[in-house]
Amino acid sequence: MKAIAEQEGTIQITMTSEEVATLVDLCYAAAASDLIPRRRDSQLRVNRFLDDVQCNLFEGAQQFWQQRGRSTAA
């Protein structure tokens, strides 16, 4: 993983497919966790982030784990 600071408040992150797939898994596990505050603002922030993850990363992560499963089954 590599992170590069861009313009103020923005960071560009480059990740391998495995890192992205792991990030997606961790996001969904964290969202189901009791450790996230139940305050409305916290829940809205988490839900917005999960929506972004779902729209931008989920499909690629799912493909990675499917390919990994096929290669370990062979």
Buried (B, 14 or more C-beta within 10 A) or exposed (E): EEEEEEEEEEEEEEBEBEBBBBBBEEBBEEBEEEEEEEEEEEEEEBEEEBEEBEEEBBEEBEEBBEEEEEEEEE
